[in-house]
Amino acid sequence: MEKILISACLVGDKTKYDGKSNYNEKVKLLLEKYELVPFCPEMEGGLPSPRHPSERVKDRIKMDNGKDVTKAFDTGAELALNICLYLGIKVAILKENSPSCGTHKIYDGTFSHKLKDGMGVTAELLKIKGITVLSEDEIDTLL
């Protein structure tokens, strides 16, 4: 069965910045065809849940309190890539708008809830390395 890396929050893990999840009902359908490998780059990079929200500000990742957490985001992205390479994963389903996992849109860095075109740190690295990166809005393409 083909393995897919998936944002842990989408399978119901409480890994979001606010200590909640982004559970997606379509996960049940994915499980009928794929082996899902849940992963949260932010937590695996060393950040807790709950935590202050973070956004990409130019080439850095900062929390709303000004703390620079770029290293944690970079570490989480590298770990996600390592898992994909080790397990032969070719597809990742990631949480849209996230500073780690956003595939098409991310918050604009002003903490004003405005979105802009762009990718999160993990999504960007996986795509550069040849892994197909999809958002939760594109799950139907796999079913």
N, CA, C and O atoms as CSV, one atom per row, in Angstrom:
chain,resi,resn,atom,element,x,y,z
A,1,MET,N,N,0.851,-1.181,0.000
A,1,MET,CA,C,0.000,0.000,0.000
A,1,MET,C,C,0.896,1.243,0.000
A,1,MET,O,O,1.837,1.343,0.787
A,2,GLU,N,N,0.591,2.178,-0.888
A,2,GLU,CA,C,1.377,3.403,-0.987
A,2,GLU,C,C,1.256,4.242,0.280
A,2,GLU,O,O,0.170,4.401,0.838
A,3,LYS,N,N,2.388,4.771,0.720
A,3,LYS,CA,C,2.418,5.639,1.903
A,3,LYS,C,C,2.305,7.101,1.475
A,3,LYS,O,O,2.849,7.510,0.450
A,4,ILE,N,N,1.586,7.874,2.287
A,4,ILE,CA,C,1.452,9.319,2.079
A,4,ILE,C,C,1.766,10.013,3.396
A,4,ILE,O,O,1.239,9.646,4.446
A,5,LEU,N,N,2.635,11.025,3.328
A,5,LEU,CA,C,2.869,11.877,4.491
A,5,LEU,C,C,1.673,12.820,4.610
A,5,LEU,O,O,1.220,13.373,3.607
A,6,ILE,N,N,1.164,13.005,5.812
A,6,ILE,CA,C,0.009,13.882,6.009
A,6,ILE,C,C,0.204,14.713,7.268
A,6,ILE,O,O,0.704,14.221,8.279
A,7,SER,N,N,-0.191,15.968,7.196
A,7,SER,CA,C,-0.132,16.823,8.386
A,7,SER,C,C,-0.892,16.151,9.519
A,7,SER,O,O,-2.052,15.770,9.360
A,8,ALA,N,N,-0.234,16.009,10.659
A,8,ALA,CA,C,-0.831,15.309,11.793
A,8,ALA,C,C,-2.149,15.940,12.243
A,8,ALA,O,O,-3.043,15.233,12.708
A,9,CYS,N,N,-2.277,17.251,12.112
A,9,CYS,CA,C,-3.515,17.914,12.532
A,9,CYS,C,C,-4.706,17.455,11.702
A,9,CYS,O,O,-5.838,17.472,12.183
A,10,LEU,N,N,-4.461,17.043,10.452
A,10,LEU,CA,C,-5.556,16.610,9.574
A,10,LEU,C,C,-6.120,15.252,9.971
A,10,LEU,O,O,-7.264,14.937,9.644
A,11,VAL,N,N,-5.325,14.443,10.677
A,11,VAL,CA,C,-5.824,13.139,11.132
A,11,VAL,C,C,-6.409,13.231,12.539
A,11,VAL,O,O,-6.864,12.230,13.093
A,12,GLY,N,N,-6.395,14.430,13.115
A,12,GLY,CA,C,-7.015,14.639,14.415
A,12,GLY,C,C,-6.052,14.865,15.562
A,12,GLY,O,O,-6.491,15.092,16.689
A,13,ASP,N,N,-4.746,14.810,15.311
A,13,ASP,CA,C,-3.784,15.090,16.376
A,13,ASP,C,C,-3.879,16.567,16.759
A,13,ASP,O,O,-4.036,17.434,15.899
A,14,LYS,N,N,-3.785,16.832,18.024
A,14,LYS,CA,C,-3.908,18.203,18.526
A,14,LYS,C,C,-2.537,18.882,18.492
A,14,LYS,O,O,-1.897,19.094,19.522
A,15,THR,N,N,-2.116,19.211,17.281
A,15,THR,CA,C,-0.790,19.773,17.061
A,15,THR,C,C,-0.818,21.237,16.619
A,15,THR,O,O,0.236,21.852,16.457
A,16,LYS,N,N,-2.006,21.797,16.424
A,16,LYS,CA,C,-2.115,23.199,15.998
A,16,LYS,C,C,-1.536,24.141,17.050
A,16,LYS,O,O,-1.365,23.770,18.211
A,17,TYR,N,N,-1.247,25.339,16.627
A,17,TYR,CA,C,-0.711,26.345,17.547
A,17,TYR,C,C,-1.631,26.574,18.747
A,17,TYR,O,O,-1.161,26.903,19.836
A,18,ASP,N,N,-2.947,26.400,18.549
A,18,ASP,CA,C,-3.907,26.641,19.624
A,18,ASP,C,C,-4.257,25.382,20.420
A,18,ASP,O,O,-5.170,25.398,21.245
A,19,GLY,N,N,-3.530,24.299,20.168
A,19,GLY,CA,C,-3.754,23.056,20.894
A,19,GLY,C,C,-4.904,22.223,20.354
A,19,GLY,O,O,-5.293,21.233,20.973
A,20,LYS,N,N,-5.447,22.605,19.222
A,20,LYS,CA,C,-6.560,21.872,18.606
A,20,LYS,C,C,-6.067,21.132,17.368
A,20,LYS,O,O,-4.877,21.141,17.053
A,21,SER,N,N,-7.005,20.491,16.673
A,21,SER,CA,C,-6.666,19.798,15.433
A,21,SER,C,C,-7.417,20.442,14.271
A,21,SER,O,O,-8.251,21.327,14.462
A,22,ASN,N,N,-7.105,19.981,13.077
A,22,ASN,CA,C,-7.827,20.377,11.859
A,22,ASN,C,C,-8.389,19.117,11.210
A,22,ASN,O,O,-8.278,18.937,9.997
A,23,TYR,N,N,-8.989,18.250,12.013
A,23,TYR,CA,C,-9.430,16.955,11.514
A,23,TYR,C,C,-10.246,17.111,10.224
A,23,TYR,O,O,-11.123,17.968,10.116
A,24,ASN,N,N,-9.924,16.254,9.257
A,24,ASN,CA,C,-10.605,16.267,7.971
A,24,ASN,C,C,-11.293,14.918,7.770
A,24,ASN,O,O,-10.645,13.872,7.823
A,25,GLU,N,N,-12.581,14.943,7.543
A,25,GLU,CA,C,-13.379,13.719,7.381
A,25,GLU,C,C,-12.878,12.820,6.245
A,25,GLU,O,O,-13.072,11.605,6.288
A,26,LYS,N,N,-12.245,13.401,5.243
A,26,LYS,CA,C,-11.804,12.623,4.084
A,26,LYS,C,C,-10.642,11.692,4.420
A,26,LYS,O,O,-10.279,10.833,3.616
A,27,VAL,N,N,-10.060,11.861,5.609
A,27,VAL,CA,C,-8.981,10.972,6.038
A,27,VAL,C,C,-9.464,9.530,6.040
A,27,VAL,O,O,-8.717,8.624,5.668
A,28,LYS,N,N,-10.701,9.311,6.454
A,28,LYS,CA,C,-11.258,7.946,6.475
A,28,LYS,C,C,-11.225,7.316,5.089
A,28,LYS,O,O,-10.926,6.130,4.948
A,29,LEU,N,N,-11.530,8.100,4.078
A,29,LEU,CA,C,-11.523,7.589,2.706
A,29,LEU,C,C,-10.100,7.317,2.225
A,29,LEU,O,O,-9.858,6.349,1.504
A,30,LEU,N,N,-9.173,8.163,2.621
A,30,LEU,CA,C,-7.776,7.945,2.253
A,30,LEU,C,C,-7.249,6.637,2.831
A,30,LEU,O,O,-6.472,5.931,2.187
A,31,LEU,N,N,-7.677,6.321,4.046
A,31,LEU,CA,C,-7.203,5.108,4.716
A,31,LEU,C,C,-7.620,3.829,3.998
A,31,LEU,O,O,-7.030,2.771,4.215
A,32,GLU,N,N,-8.627,3.927,3.152
A,32,GLU,CA,C,-9.050,2.753,2.382
A,32,GLU,C,C,-8.076,2.440,1.258
A,32,GLU,O,O,-8.036,1.308,0.778
A,33,LYS,N,N,-7.280,3.435,0.825
A,33,LYS,CA,C,-6.388,3.250,-0.312
A,33,LYS,C,C,-4.910,3.440,-0.003
A,33,LYS,O,O,-4.052,2.981,-0.757
A,34,TYR,N,N,-4.608,4.121,1.112
A,34,TYR,CA,C,-3.229,4.500,1.404
A,34,TYR,C,C,-2.875,4.250,2.863
A,34,TYR,O,O,-3.743,4.188,3.734
A,35,GLU,N,N,-1.586,4.108,3.104
A,35,GLU,CA,C,-1.074,4.093,4.471
A,35,GLU,C,C,-0.638,5.519,4.783
A,35,GLU,O,O,0.263,6.051,4.135
A,36,LEU,N,N,-1.269,6.130,5.763
A,36,LEU,CA,C,-0.972,7.523,6.102
A,36,LEU,C,C,0.113,7.597,7.176
A,36,LEU,O,O,0.103,6.838,8.145
A,37,VAL,N,N,1.034,8.515,6.986
A,37,VAL,CA,C,2.117,8.735,7.932
A,37,VAL,C,C,1.948,10.161,8.479
A,37,VAL,O,O,2.409,11.120,7.861
A,38,PRO,N,N,1.281,10.300,9.651
A,38,PRO,CA,C,1.046,11.625,10.217
A,38,PRO,C,C,2.353,12.253,10.706
A,38,PRO,O,O,3.209,11.574,11.271
A,39,PHE,N,N,2.487,13.553,10.479
A,39,PHE,CA,C,3.706,14.256,10.865
A,39,PHE,C,C,3.393,15.727,11.064
A,39,PHE,O,O,2.707,16.334,10.242
A,40,CYS,N,N,3.888,16.301,12.143
A,40,CYS,CA,C,3.761,17.742,12.371
A,40,CYS,C,C,5.166,18.340,12.407
A,40,CYS,O,O,5.888,18.159,13.387
A,41,PRO,N,N,5.560,19.048,11.354
A,41,PRO,CA,C,6.903,19.606,11.326
A,41,PRO,C,C,7.188,20.596,12.448
A,41,PRO,O,O,8.321,20.685,12.921
A,42,GLU,N,N,6.192,21.326,12.870
A,42,GLU,CA,C,6.414,22.317,13.918
A,42,GLU,C,C,6.718,21.652,15.252
A,42,GLU,O,O,7.638,22.056,15.963
A,43,MET,N,N,5.941,20.632,15.585
A,43,MET,CA,C,6.196,19.935,16.847
A,43,MET,C,C,7.463,19.093,16.765
A,43,MET,O,O,8.234,19.038,17.723
A,44,GLU,N,N,7.683,18.440,15.635
A,44,GLU,CA,C,8.903,17.639,15.486
A,44,GLU,C,C,10.141,18.532,15.453
A,44,GLU,O,O,11.245,18.083,15.761
A,45,GLY,N,N,9.954,19.788,15.080
A,45,GLY,CA,C,11.051,20.751,15.101
A,45,GLY,C,C,11.324,21.315,16.484
A,45,GLY,O,O,12.274,22.075,16.673
A,46,GLY,N,N,10.485,20.941,17.463
A,46,GLY,CA,C,10.733,21.320,18.845
A,46,GLY,C,C,9.755,22.298,19.471
A,46,GLY,O,O,9.946,22.710,20.615
A,47,LEU,N,N,8.702,22.682,18.739
A,47,LEU,CA,C,7.729,23.615,19.301
A,47,LEU,C,C,6.608,22.863,20.010
A,47,LEU,O,O,6.247,21.764,19.589
A,48,PRO,N,N,6.052,23.429,21.074
A,48,PRO,CA,C,4.968,22.780,21.809
A,48,PRO,C,C,3.608,23.079,21.181
A,48,PRO,O,O,3.497,23.890,20.261
A,49,SER,N,N,2.596,22.421,21.684
A,49,SER,CA,C,1.204,22.751,21.353
A,49,SER,C,C,0.443,22.766,22.665
A,49,SER,O,O,0.416,21.756,23.368
A,50,PRO,N,N,-0.172,23.880,23.010
A,50,PRO,CA,C,-0.300,25.114,22.234
A,50,PRO,C,C,0.997,25.940,22.244
A,50,PRO,O,O,1.911,25.715,23.038
A,51,ARG,N,N,1.020,26.914,21.311
A,51,ARG,CA,C,2.151,27.822,21.160
A,51,ARG,C,C,1.625,29.113,20.526
A,51,ARG,O,O,0.497,29.154,20.034
A,52,HIS,N,N,2.426,30.135,20.543
A,52,HIS,CA,C,2.048,31.374,19.851
A,52,HIS,C,C,1.967,31.092,18.350
A,52,HIS,O,O,2.753,30.299,17.830
A,53,PRO,N,N,1.028,31.732,17.647
A,53,PRO,CA,C,0.970,31.561,16.196
A,53,PRO,C,C,2.225,32.129,15.537
A,53,PRO,O,O,2.833,33.082,16.026
A,54,SER,N,N,2.594,31.516,14.412
A,54,SER,CA,C,3.783,31.931,13.665
A,54,SER,C,C,3.407,32.244,12.233
A,54,SER,O,O,2.442,31.699,11.697
A,55,GLU,N,N,4.187,33.139,11.610
A,55,GLU,CA,C,3.999,33.463,10.201
A,55,GLU,C,C,5.357,33.709,9.572
A,55,GLU,O,O,6.325,34.055,10.248
A,56,ARG,N,N,5.405,33.519,8.237
A,56,ARG,CA,C,6.626,33.825,7.498
A,56,ARG,C,C,6.735,35.338,7.350
A,56,ARG,O,O,5.817,35.994,6.857
A,57,VAL,N,N,7.870,35.880,7.782
A,57,VAL,CA,C,8.160,37.302,7.665
A,57,VAL,C,C,9.465,37.384,6.875
A,57,VAL,O,O,10.554,37.225,7.427
A,58,LYS,N,N,9.333,37.634,5.573
A,58,LYS,CA,C,10.456,37.598,4.631
A,58,LYS,C,C,11.058,36.199,4.653
A,58,LYS,O,O,10.366,35.230,4.339
A,59,ASP,N,N,12.334,36.073,5.018
A,59,ASP,CA,C,12.955,34.748,4.998
A,59,ASP,C,C,13.018,34.110,6.385
A,59,ASP,O,O,13.738,33.130,6.579
A,60,ARG,N,N,12.286,34.643,7.336
A,60,ARG,CA,C,12.275,34.132,8.714
A,60,ARG,C,C,10.864,33.697,9.095
A,60,ARG,O,O,9.886,34.073,8.449
A,61,ILE,N,N,10.779,32.896,10.159
A,61,ILE,CA,C,9.492,32.537,10.742
A,61,ILE,C,C,9.480,33.137,12.141
A,61,ILE,O,O,10.363,32.878,12.959
A,62,LYS,N,N,8.455,33.947,12.393
A,62,LYS,CA,C,8.366,34.608,13.691
A,62,LYS,C,C,7.008,34.359,14.319
A,62,LYS,O,O,5.989,34.245,13.638
A,63,MET,N,N,7.031,34.277,15.654
A,63,MET,CA,C,5.790,34.187,16.417
A,63,MET,C,C,5.207,35.580,16.566
A,63,MET,O,O,5.894,36.578,16.345
A,64,ASP,N,N,3.938,35.642,16.940
A,64,ASP,CA,C,3.293,36.951,17.095
A,64,ASP,C,C,3.887,37.772,18.233
A,64,ASP,O,O,3.618,38.969,18.337
A,65,ASN,N,N,4.696,37.140,19.090
A,65,ASN,CA,C,5.378,37.873,20.166
A,65,ASN,C,C,6.785,38.305,19.748
A,65,ASN,O,O,7.538,38.841,20.562
A,66,GLY,N,N,7.145,38.069,18.457
A,66,GLY,CA,C,8.437,38.486,17.932
A,66,GLY,C,C,9.528,37.430,17.988
A,66,GLY,O,O,10.589,37.614,17.393
A,67,LYS,N,N,9.294,36.338,18.683
A,67,LYS,CA,C,10.321,35.295,18.801
A,67,LYS,C,C,10.580,34.655,17.435
A,67,LYS,O,O,9.643,34.273,16.733
A,68,ASP,N,N,11.842,34.543,17.071
A,68,ASP,CA,C,12.244,33.916,15.816
A,68,ASP,C,C,12.297,32.400,16.022
A,68,ASP,O,O,13.051,31.909,16.862
A,69,VAL,N,N,11.493,31.668,15.253
A,69,VAL,CA,C,11.434,30.208,15.373
A,69,VAL,C,C,11.824,29.537,14.051
A,69,VAL,O,O,11.425,28.405,13.776
A,70,THR,N,N,12.593,30.239,13.255
A,70,THR,CA,C,13.008,29.723,11.952
A,70,THR,C,C,13.715,28.379,12.094
A,70,THR,O,O,13.450,27.458,11.321
A,71,LYS,N,N,14.602,28.255,13.063
A,71,LYS,CA,C,15.360,27.006,13.234
A,71,LYS,C,C,14.425,25.818,13.464
A,71,LYS,O,O,14.636,24.753,12.884
A,72,ALA,N,N,13.412,25.977,14.288
A,72,ALA,CA,C,12.464,24.890,14.558
A,72,ALA,C,C,11.714,24.508,13.277
A,72,ALA,O,O,11.491,23.324,13.024
A,73,PHE,N,N,11.332,25.481,12.483
A,73,PHE,CA,C,10.617,25.215,11.238
A,73,PHE,C,C,11.526,24.524,10.226
A,73,PHE,O,O,11.100,23.596,9.539
A,74,ASP,N,N,12.777,24.975,10.133
A,74,ASP,CA,C,13.731,24.338,9.221
A,74,ASP,C,C,14.023,22.899,9.641
A,74,ASP,O,O,14.103,22.002,8.801
A,75,THR,N,N,14.182,22.687,10.948
A,75,THR,CA,C,14.431,21.338,11.457
A,75,THR,C,C,13.252,20.421,11.140
A,75,THR,O,O,13.448,19.295,10.681
A,76,GLY,N,N,12.040,20.892,11.379
A,76,GLY,CA,C,10.851,20.093,11.090
A,76,GLY,C,C,10.741,19.751,9.617
A,76,GLY,O,O,10.354,18.636,9.266
A,77,ALA,N,N,11.076,20.695,8.751
A,77,ALA,CA,C,11.031,20.448,7.310
A,77,ALA,C,C,12.045,19.383,6.911
A,77,ALA,O,O,11.732,18.491,6.123
A,78,GLU,N,N,13.248,19.471,7.446
A,78,GLU,CA,C,14.286,18.471,7.145
A,78,GLU,C,C,13.870,17.088,7.631
A,78,GLU,O,O,14.091,16.095,6.938
A,79,LEU,N,N,13.273,17.019,8.813
A,79,LEU,CA,C,12.803,15.729,9.336
A,79,LEU,C,C,11.688,15.145,8.464
A,79,LEU,O,O,11.645,13.937,8.234
A,80,ALA,N,N,10.792,16.000,7.983
A,80,ALA,CA,C,9.724,15.535,7.089
A,80,ALA,C,C,10.332,14.961,5.811
A,80,ALA,O,O,9.919,13.900,5.344
A,81,LEU,N,N,11.305,15.659,5.255
A,81,LEU,CA,C,11.969,15.163,4.055
A,81,LEU,C,C,12.662,13.833,4.331
A,81,LEU,O,O,12.569,12.908,3.524
A,82,ASN,N,N,13.354,13.730,5.456
A,82,ASN,CA,C,14.035,12.483,5.795
A,82,ASN,C,C,13.060,11.309,5.887
A,82,ASN,O,O,13.368,10.212,5.423
A,83,ILE,N,N,11.899,11.531,6.476
A,83,ILE,CA,C,10.890,10.465,6.573
A,83,ILE,C,C,10.426,10.068,5.174
A,83,ILE,O,O,10.304,8.881,4.871
A,84,CYS,N,N,10.172,11.051,4.332
A,84,CYS,CA,C,9.733,10.750,2.963
A,84,CYS,C,C,10.792,9.933,2.223
A,84,CYS,O,O,10.465,8.952,1.555
A,85,LEU,N,N,12.038,10.329,2.339
A,85,LEU,CA,C,13.105,9.612,1.657
A,85,LEU,C,C,13.264,8.199,2.217
A,85,LEU,O,O,13.420,7.244,1.457
A,86,TYR,N,N,13.226,8.067,3.520
A,86,TYR,CA,C,13.409,6.768,4.171
A,86,TYR,C,C,12.285,5.794,3.826
A,86,TYR,O,O,12.532,4.612,3.584
A,87,LEU,N,N,11.051,6.293,3.805
A,87,LEU,CA,C,9.893,5.427,3.554
A,87,LEU,C,C,9.473,5.377,2.086
A,87,LEU,O,O,8.521,4.678,1.739
A,88,GLY,N,N,10.167,6.103,1.236
A,88,GLY,CA,C,9.821,6.108,-0.184
A,88,GLY,C,C,8.522,6.836,-0.484
A,88,GLY,O,O,7.825,6.499,-1.441
A,89,ILE,N,N,8.199,7.817,0.316
A,89,ILE,CA,C,6.955,8.574,0.146
A,89,ILE,C,C,7.120,9.572,-0.995
A,89,ILE,O,O,8.094,10.322,-1.047
A,90,LYS,N,N,6.151,9.564,-1.904
A,90,LYS,CA,C,6.191,10.441,-3.082
A,90,LYS,C,C,5.147,11.550,-3.036
A,90,LYS,O,O,5.205,12.485,-3.836
A,91,VAL,N,N,4.169,11.457,-2.086
A,91,VAL,CA,C,3.063,12.414,-1.997
A,91,VAL,C,C,2.892,12.852,-0.543
A,91,VAL,O,O,2.976,12.039,0.378
A,92,ALA,N,N,2.652,14.149,-0.353
A,92,ALA,CA,C,2.350,14.691,0.973
A,92,ALA,C,C,1.071,15.508,0.888
A,92,ALA,O,O,0.875,16.289,-0.043
A,93,ILE,N,N,0.207,15.317,1.872
A,93,ILE,CA,C,-1.007,16.123,2.007
A,93,ILE,C,C,-0.800,17.012,3.220
A,93,ILE,O,O,-0.667,16.528,4.344
A,94,LEU,N,N,-0.775,18.320,2.980
A,94,LEU,CA,C,-0.415,19.257,4.035
A,94,LEU,C,C,-1.500,20.299,4.270
A,94,LEU,O,O,-2.324,20.568,3.396
A,95,LYS,N,N,-1.484,20.880,5.463
A,95,LYS,CA,C,-2.496,21.846,5.878
A,95,LYS,C,C,-2.263,23.207,5.224
A,95,LYS,O,O,-1.254,23.869,5.464
A,96,GLU,N,N,-3.210,23.597,4.405
A,96,GLU,CA,C,-3.138,24.889,3.714
A,96,GLU,C,C,-3.062,26.035,4.724
A,96,GLU,O,O,-3.602,25.936,5.826
A,97,ASN,N,N,-2.399,27.105,4.347
A,97,ASN,CA,C,-2.252,28.363,5.093
A,97,ASN,C,C,-1.198,28.308,6.200
A,97,ASN,O,O,-0.830,29.349,6.745
A,98,SER,N,N,-0.716,27.139,6.533
A,98,SER,CA,C,0.255,26.985,7.609
A,98,SER,C,C,1.634,27.501,7.192
A,98,SER,O,O,2.020,27.355,6.033
A,99,PRO,N,N,2.386,28.107,8.131
A,99,PRO,CA,C,3.737,28.548,7.801
A,99,PRO,C,C,4.696,27.382,7.548
A,99,PRO,O,O,5.776,27.570,6.988
A,100,SER,N,N,4.293,26.181,7.962
A,100,SER,CA,C,5.066,24.978,7.638
A,100,SER,C,C,4.504,24.289,6.412
A,100,SER,O,O,5.240,23.934,5.491
A,101,CYS,N,N,3.206,24.105,6.408
A,101,CYS,CA,C,2.567,23.183,5.474
A,101,CYS,C,C,1.765,23.827,4.351
A,101,CYS,O,O,1.304,23.121,3.454
A,102,GLY,N,N,1.587,25.122,4.371
A,102,GLY,CA,C,0.803,25.772,3.318
A,102,GLY,C,C,1.337,25.414,1.939
A,102,GLY,O,O,2.537,25.520,1.687
A,103,THR,N,N,0.457,24.994,1.057
A,103,THR,CA,C,0.891,24.554,-0.273
A,103,THR,C,C,0.664,25.603,-1.355
A,103,THR,O,O,1.397,25.644,-2.342
A,104,HIS,N,N,-0.334,26.439,-1.178
A,104,HIS,CA,C,-0.652,27.487,-2.155
A,104,HIS,C,C,-0.737,28.870,-1.498
A,104,HIS,O,O,-0.411,29.884,-2.114
A,105,LYS,N,N,-1.177,28.889,-0.250
A,105,LYS,CA,C,-1.394,30.147,0.480
A,105,LYS,C,C,-0.787,30.042,1.878
A,105,LYS,O,O,-0.793,28.983,2.505
A,106,ILE,N,N,-0.267,31.171,2.340
A,106,ILE,CA,C,0.202,31.301,3.719
A,106,ILE,C,C,-0.220,32.682,4.222
A,106,ILE,O,O,-0.556,33.567,3.435
A,107,TYR,N,N,-0.196,32.850,5.535
A,107,TYR,CA,C,-0.496,34.171,6.081
A,107,TYR,C,C,0.643,35.125,5.738
A,107,TYR,O,O,1.796,34.712,5.623
A,108,ASP,N,N,0.313,36.394,5.578
A,108,ASP,CA,C,1.237,37.368,4.977
A,108,ASP,C,C,2.328,37.914,5.886
A,108,ASP,O,O,3.116,38.756,5.454
A,109,GLY,N,N,2.397,37.462,7.126
A,109,GLY,CA,C,3.465,37.910,8.018
A,109,GLY,C,C,3.118,39.116,8.864
A,109,GLY,O,O,3.959,39.604,9.619
A,110,THR,N,N,1.875,39.613,8.750
A,110,THR,CA,C,1.460,40.778,9.530
A,110,THR,C,C,0.578,40.404,10.719
A,110,THR,O,O,0.201,41.270,11.508
A,111,PHE,N,N,0.250,39.131,10.850
A,111,PHE,CA,C,-0.639,38.631,11.904
A,111,PHE,C,C,-2.000,39.324,11.867
A,111,PHE,O,O,-2.614,39.581,12.903
A,112,SER,N,N,-2.455,39.618,10.653
A,112,SER,CA,C,-3.745,40.280,10.459
A,112,SER,C,C,-4.754,39.346,9.775
A,112,SER,O,O,-5.796,39.799,9.301
A,113,HIS,N,N,-4.451,38.072,9.728
A,113,HIS,CA,C,-5.313,37.045,9.115
A,113,HIS,C,C,-5.455,37.215,7.610
A,113,HIS,O,O,-6.414,36.718,7.020
A,114,LYS,N,N,-4.512,37.913,6.981
A,114,LYS,CA,C,-4.537,38.080,5.529
A,114,LYS,C,C,-3.638,37.026,4.894
A,114,LYS,O,O,-2.519,36.783,5.347
A,115,LEU,N,N,-4.154,36.406,3.831
A,115,LEU,CA,C,-3.397,35.379,3.116
A,115,LEU,C,C,-2.709,35.965,1.896
A,115,LEU,O,O,-3.138,36.973,1.334
A,116,LYS,N,N,-1.625,35.298,1.501
A,116,LYS,CA,C,-0.938,35.654,0.265
A,116,LYS,C,C,-0.513,34.360,-0.417
A,116,LYS,O,O,-0.459,33.309,0.222
A,117,ASP,N,N,-0.216,34.429,-1.695
A,117,ASP,CA,C,0.309,33.272,-2.396
A,117,ASP,C,C,1.665,32.936,-1.801
A,117,ASP,O,O,2.476,33.823,-1.537
A,118,GLY,N,N,1.903,31.653,-1.592
A,118,GLY,CA,C,3.183,31.229,-1.048
A,118,GLY,C,C,3.080,29.838,-0.459
A,118,GLY,O,O,2.003,29.247,-0.378
A,119,MET,N,N,4.232,29.334,-0.050
A,119,MET,CA,C,4.300,27.990,0.527
A,119,MET,C,C,4.939,28.057,1.905
A,119,MET,O,O,5.746,28.939,2.200
A,120,GLY,N,N,4.555,27.101,2.735
A,120,GLY,CA,C,5.193,26.940,4.024
A,120,GLY,C,C,6.568,26.308,3.849
A,120,GLY,O,O,6.896,25.795,2.779
A,121,VAL,N,N,7.362,26.349,4.901
A,121,VAL,CA,C,8.743,25.873,4.865
A,121,VAL,C,C,8.822,24.399,4.465
A,121,VAL,O,O,9.615,24.038,3.596
A,122,THR,N,N,8.016,23.555,5.084
A,122,THR,CA,C,8.049,22.120,4.780
A,122,THR,C,C,7.528,21.842,3.381
A,122,THR,O,O,8.137,21.078,2.632
A,123,ALA,N,N,6.415,22.449,3.025
A,123,ALA,CA,C,5.844,22.237,1.689
A,123,ALA,C,C,6.857,22.633,0.616
A,123,ALA,O,O,7.024,21.925,-0.376
A,124,GLU,N,N,7.516,23.741,0.813
A,124,GLU,CA,C,8.493,24.237,-0.158
A,124,GLU,C,C,9.663,23.263,-0.317
A,124,GLU,O,O,10.066,22.949,-1.437
A,125,LEU,N,N,10.206,22.788,0.804
A,125,LEU,CA,C,11.333,21.862,0.742
A,125,LEU,C,C,10.935,20.550,0.065
A,125,LEU,O,O,11.665,20.047,-0.789
A,126,LEU,N,N,9.787,19.996,0.440
A,126,LEU,CA,C,9.347,18.736,-0.162
A,126,LEU,C,C,9.163,18.893,-1.671
A,126,LEU,O,O,9.569,18.029,-2.449
A,127,LYS,N,N,8.553,19.994,-2.070
A,127,LYS,CA,C,8.331,20.219,-3.504
A,127,LYS,C,C,9.660,20.340,-4.250
A,127,LYS,O,O,9.827,19.750,-5.318
A,128,ILE,N,N,10.591,21.093,-3.701
A,128,ILE,CA,C,11.913,21.248,-4.324
A,128,ILE,C,C,12.590,19.887,-4.497
A,128,ILE,O,O,13.307,19.663,-5.473
A,129,LYS,N,N,12.360,18.991,-3.553
A,129,LYS,CA,C,12.996,17.674,-3.582
A,129,LYS,C,C,12.192,16.645,-4.385
A,129,LYS,O,O,12.525,15.460,-4.379
A,130,GLY,N,N,11.139,17.090,-5.073
A,130,GLY,CA,C,10.421,16.217,-5.992
A,130,GLY,C,C,9.223,15.472,-5.437
A,130,GLY,O,O,8.677,14.587,-6.096
A,131,ILE,N,N,8.817,15.821,-4.244
A,131,ILE,CA,C,7.635,15.184,-3.656
A,131,ILE,C,C,6.400,15.992,-4.062
A,131,ILE,O,O,6.402,17.221,-3.989
A,132,THR,N,N,5.360,15.299,-4.485
A,132,THR,CA,C,4.107,15.962,-4.841
A,132,THR,C,C,3.455,16.461,-3.560
A,132,THR,O,O,3.207,15.687,-2.636
A,133,VAL,N,N,3.183,17.748,-3.513
A,133,VAL,CA,C,2.615,18.364,-2.319
A,133,VAL,C,C,1.203,18.837,-2.638
A,133,VAL,O,O,0.990,19.622,-3.562
A,134,LEU,N,N,0.238,18.344,-1.854
A,134,LEU,CA,C,-1.173,18.694,-2.019
A,134,LEU,C,C,-1.707,19.289,-0.733
A,134,LEU,O,O,-1.206,18.987,0.350
A,135,SER,N,N,-2.723,20.136,-0.844
A,135,SER,CA,C,-3.401,20.625,0.355
A,135,SER,C,C,-4.571,19.701,0.664
A,135,SER,O,O,-4.929,18.840,-0.140
A,136,GLU,N,N,-5.153,19.891,1.824
A,136,GLU,CA,C,-6.325,19.088,2.190
A,136,GLU,C,C,-7.482,19.323,1.230
A,136,GLU,O,O,-8.374,18.481,1.121
A,137,ASP,N,N,-7.480,20.455,0.533
A,137,ASP,CA,C,-8.525,20.751,-0.442
A,137,ASP,C,C,-8.377,19.926,-1.716
A,137,ASP,O,O,-9.275,19.917,-2.558
A,138,GLU,N,N,-7.249,19.235,-1.860
A,138,GLU,CA,C,-6.984,18.444,-3.059
A,138,GLU,C,C,-7.026,16.941,-2.792
A,138,GLU,O,O,-6.607,16.156,-3.642
A,139,ILE,N,N,-7.519,16.531,-1.638
A,139,ILE,CA,C,-7.592,15.108,-1.292
A,139,ILE,C,C,-8.380,14.324,-2.347
A,139,ILE,O,O,-8.021,13.196,-2.682
A,140,ASP,N,N,-9.445,14.922,-2.862
A,140,ASP,CA,C,-10.282,14.207,-3.837
A,140,ASP,C,C,-9.492,13.717,-5.057
A,140,ASP,O,O,-9.895,12.746,-5.698
A,141,THR,N,N,-8.387,14.367,-5.379
A,141,THR,CA,C,-7.596,13.934,-6.537
A,141,THR,C,C,-6.948,12.568,-6.313
A,141,THR,O,O,-6.510,11.918,-7.262
A,142,LEU,N,N,-6.892,12.135,-5.039
A,142,LEU,CA,C,-6.288,10.845,-4.696
A,142,LEU,C,C,-7.312,9.746,-4.471
A,142,LEU,O,O,-6.946,8.580,-4.325
A,143,LEU,N,N,-8.576,10.100,-4.443
A,143,LEU,CA,C,-9.615,9.107,-4.115
A,143,LEU,C,C,-10.206,8.479,-5.378
A,143,LEU,O,O,-11.089,7.626,-5.288
